[in-house]
């Protein structure tokens, strides 16, 4: 009997606490002004189904509407999706109606994650046509359509060859970033496809974790050394990195990894005086490979004119003063002598 009473009290307490937390979680509801603004646009779209050019203007205006993007609540977004799907299904594929359909896909994909939005996207992914399937893949968003069902469908279509993984690997990340990560890492580690490697690298950069870039740094030379006649048009492996993440990688890494990263940074040809403080900091590293790599990098920047020698020499002098390794101390002295103003170029 006592056990029954205790259990009843526990269950009661659970629901009371749960009710408190439920009350704290506020459901986002838009203001009447926002609702009226969105209603005006959607009603206008519905009224112009038979006027493709006017519908195009309305959908363009809707795609730019900040009130809907930022302030619409969950219910309004779902209602908008249901109405946009009805418009989509009434349109043919002639002329301006093609971009009208693409705008509808985009408006749903970037703003709503309702069951209706998922069903709509899954149907297009499975049945096409391809021009709208590609728009679905492009329109996935963490603030809109995403999730495991979408991820599974894209993966299935990639395995069947319906969706080109070389072009749309990013769609897996949009559908579910954490599930996509091992897939992207595996591709980065094993692929011999230059474009796929480049996309994998750029996607790994988006996770903002420098350790994920180790494999891209390690495999860089393989792709750099692919003969030009076997490289895709307009391809360069340096673009497997975002500038921001490559610089963060240099900030964090030491030794051989840092040396390779600086070689890539040199290939990227984007060094300037704003990054000299970072090099100055790395010259104080306890790692001798790091210090030598930075010295060699700075000398190379003087040679190529990426940064003025007058700005680099004081940094080299400061490093030479505290350097305890004989080889590096000599390298610094020789560089200072060679590139100091009066003897520059001799």
Helices and strands as residue ranges (DSSP letters): H 2-24, H 32-47, H 52-63, H 66-71, H 74-90, H 97-109, H 115-127, H 130-139, H 148-160, H 165-175, H 177-190, H 194-205, G 210-213, H 214-224, G 228-230, G 237-240, H 243-252, H 255-268, G 273-275, H 276-282, H 288-304, H 309-322, H 326-339, G 341-343
